[in-house]
Amino acid sequence: MSIKTFFITGANSGFGFAIAAAALKAGHRVIGTVRSETARTALLERLPEVRVVSCDVTEFDRIPDVVATAEAEHGPVDVLINNAGYGHEGVLEESSLDEMRRQFDVNVFGAVAVAKAFLPRFRERRAGFIVNVTSMGGLITLPGIAYYCESKFALQGISEVMRAEMAPFGVHVTALCPGSFRTDWAGRSMVRTERSIADYDALFDPIRTARQEKSGQQLGDPDKLAEAVLTLVASDNPPPQLLLGSDALGLVRQRLEHMTQEIADWETLTRSTDG
């Protein structure tokens, strides 16, 4: 793969950091976004070659200027890694709408705002690659992370439409759908709604406990994910979505099998509405 310039949101931790490190090691240029001076300092201490820019993806009106400045100072971006996001854990009935809005502001509206800042640039150059980091939670659901799954389902659908709209201009779009990886997603980075309804204890408490106990011990290796992303962006024919992790593969396959059976079981009623 020729030398490319990556623009990575949320580059100071998790997948963003792993992809930034792998890209730099492979000889690419990396522009990484952070939200605070503390994060900027920490990122530069670990990866001094990164061009760091300040960007809160929820400050939607500022994003076009951030992108314009980044390209003016560091050259045209070839690959956007739309990585910034966080997890919310909470029973749906217990979780406030404000928590849902915040989840969508970051995981959906923020990602779309960043992508929209690049779309005209990629379209005019007839080149570019957008990787929207969704999740296996954008294809399957699990109790206790409704807002997170909702946000990732939304970004999954947006990615498919974006891919179709940008394909005539030579721009690739892939949704990256990781399973469980050893990042801070289920630990320090996760927002957790306080429990309040005892009726959900039997269902949810074991799930929360298991998630906390598993944090840091997941099967997925972020460094291997980063290498997979480099392989992905080097492809001339990338997929609409790329599952990463055997758990994601197993759970999504299981859901597809169940859906196929559900469609068959209800096919007669489905067809009955035709005029």
Order of alpha helices (4+ residues) and beta strands (2+ residues): beta-alpha-beta-alpha-beta-alpha-beta-beta-alpha-alpha-beta-alpha-beta-beta-alpha-alpha-beta-alpha-alpha
